[in-house]
Amino acid sequence: MPRVQLPAVTRKRKAWNKGRIIGQKRPLLPKQVWAIRARLELAGYLRDLALFNVAIDSKLRGCDLVKLAVADLVKDDRVRERVSVIQSKTKKPVQFELTENTRHTVIAWVRSPEMIGCCFMFPSRFHDRPHISTRQYGRLVRDWVAAIGLEPSGYGTHSLRRTKAAEIYRKTGNLRAVQLLLGHTKVDSTVRYLGVELEDALSIAERIDL
């Protein structure tokens, strides 16, 4: 009697994205930025406040943000207004500005007892790491957004990178400016990153009268 080959039975696995919000992480709204700042200030979390403010102003990827050295931001005991760093992903320089509020928190953090002898802006509390990891940074972002009542799964480190860029685009419609600030090599990347739709482009075009 011929042997019958039965189909293999595989156990059903739970979908990795079940219950999760996937895709682009939302940028923060201005009122949400100020809400997080206020909480960090009230709690006295000086490192977190400096990290949050620098993340918003710099628009850097997490991998570049956590590697910032004190010398990148501070010269002769003064915080630079404009900073240039080489991006890990593209190996090209990108410039960003630091607002007065951010400069104030950066110098306060650098002068704190915790920063004595530290070369990196955001040193790790673990002896085997010179600075915080991108995973640690991600956990902090989730804690910050959860603290003001937002759903953590909808936000991430890219939310902070996108926040100021999205606001600049909303107010000016200038994709080229945003491209330069984000350090994108192609404007197409900026369009996808900001989630620019055809309707947005048409609305911008309608405001231009030649």
N, C-alpha and C positions, 0 to 999 in steps of 0.2 A: 504494500500500500504506500503510495507516494506521500512523502512528508509535506504537510501544509505549513508554509512560512507565514506566521502571523505578523501583522504590522507592529512595530515597536511602540510601546506606550511610554510617553514621556510625561513627567509630572509637570503640571501647570505652574509656571512661575509668575509671581506678582510683577506686573509691569513696573520697570524702574521709575517711570514718571507718574505713576498713579498717585493722585492727590497732590501733585506738585505743579507749580506754575513754571512752565518752561519758556524758552525764548529770551528775547531781550529783557533785561532788567530795567525797571522804570527809573527815570531820574527823579530826584527829590524836588519838590516844589519849594519856593523861597520860604514859605511859612514853616515847612518841615525842617529846612536847614536851621532856621532860627530856633525852632523848638528843641532840636538836638543840642545846639550850642548852649542854650539856656540850661538844659539838664546837666551837661558836662561841667559848666561853670559852677552851678549850685553844688554839685557833688565834689568839686575840687579836683577833678581828674585832669590834671594839667597836660600829661602826655597825650591822653585821648583827644583833648581839645585841640592841641597842636596838630596831631595827626589828622583829625577831621578837617580842620581849616586848610591845611596844606593840600590835602586830597582834593578838596573842592576847588581851590585856586589853581593848582598845578595841572589838573585834568590828566594826571599820569596813570598808566596802567599800574596795577598793584605791585607787580614785580619790580618796577622802577621806583615806586614810592617808598617801599620798605627799605630800599638800598640807599636812600639819600644820606649823604654824609653831612656832618655839621658844616664842613668847609664849603659844601655846595650852596648853603643858604646864608651862612654868616661869614663876614669878613671884617676884621678889625673891630670885633665886638658890636657890629651893626648888621642887621638883617638886610640882605639885598632886596631891592624892589623888583628886579628882574633876574631870573635864573635861567641858565641853559644847561641841559643834561643830555647825555647820549642815551637813546632808547635801546633797551635790550633786544627788542623784536626787530627793529629796522636798522639798527646801528647808525642811525642818523640823529643829529641834534634836534631838540625841540626846546622852545623858550616858553616861559610862563611868567606871569606877574604875581606878586604877593601883595595883597591888600594891607592897609594899615592895621586892621584888626588881626589879621593872620601874623603879621610881623611882630605885633605886641605879644601874642601867645607863644610864638617861636622863641623870642628872646627870653621870655619868662621861663620857658621849659629848659632852654640851654643853660640858664644860670642857676637852675635848681640843683640841690645836693645830689639828686639821683643821676645827674648827667656828668658828674666829675670824672674825668678821664675817659669819657666816651667819644668815639670817633663818628659813630652813626647817630642820626637824628632820633631813631626809634629803636634803641638797643633792646635785645631780648633779655628776659630775666633768667634764661637758661644759659649756663656757662659755656655750653658747646656751640652756641649760636651768637654771631656778632650783632644781629639785628632781628626784629620780629619777622616771622615767616608770612607768606601770603595767606596761609591757612589761618594764622592768628588774626591777621587783618580782616579776613572774611568773617570770622567769629565776632570780632568787635563791631563790624558793620551791622550784622544781624542783631546784636544786642542793642545798638543805638536805635535802629528803626523800630524794634519791638518796644523799646522804652517809651516811644511816643504813640504807640497804638497801631502801628502799621504791621501788615502781614510780612514776616521776614522772608518767606519764600518768593515774594515778588521783588525783592531788592538784593543787591550784592555789591561787590567792590566796583563794578562797572557803573552802578547807579551814581556813585560819587564822581567818577570820571565823566559821566555824561551830563551831570547836573548843570554846571555853568555853561557848557557847550550848548545844551538844549535851550537855556535861557537866552544866550547870545543869538542863537538862530531864530528863536521866537520873536525877539525884539528887532532884529535887523534883516533876517532872511538871507544873510551873507554866508553862503556855504563855503566859499573860498577862505574866508577868515576863520571859520570853524575848523576847516581842514588843516590849516596851518597850526592852529592852537592845539589840535589833537595829535599832530605829527603824522597824519595819514599821507601816504605817498600818492594816493589817487582819490579824486573827489567822489568817485563811485563808492568807495569805502565809507566816506563820511555820510553820503546819502543813506546807505544801508544802516549805518550805526545810529543815526538819528531817527531812522524810520520815516524818512521824508516820503510822502505820498504824492501822486500826481496832482491831487487837489491842492496840496500845499504849494507846489511849484506854480500852479495856475494862479493861485491867490496872490503870490508874490509878483508874478508877471503882470497881473492886472493893475498893480500899484505903480508900475513903471510906465510913464508916458513920455515917449520920444518925440 
